[in-house]
């Protein structure tokens, strides 16, 4: 179960990371950076929760 949650979290992280990079390339730096930072924070939280709580 933990492996599935971590793999799914990584998949969602990379999808949002690429979207953040796309926004930066479209000259929307603040939204792009915000999306990247938020996705990194959520990835860390999801991995910690899956390792310690599930």
Secondary structure, 3 states (H helix, E strand, C coil): CHHHHHHHHHHHHHHHHHHHHHHHHCCCHHHHHHHHHHHHHHHHHHHHHHHHCC
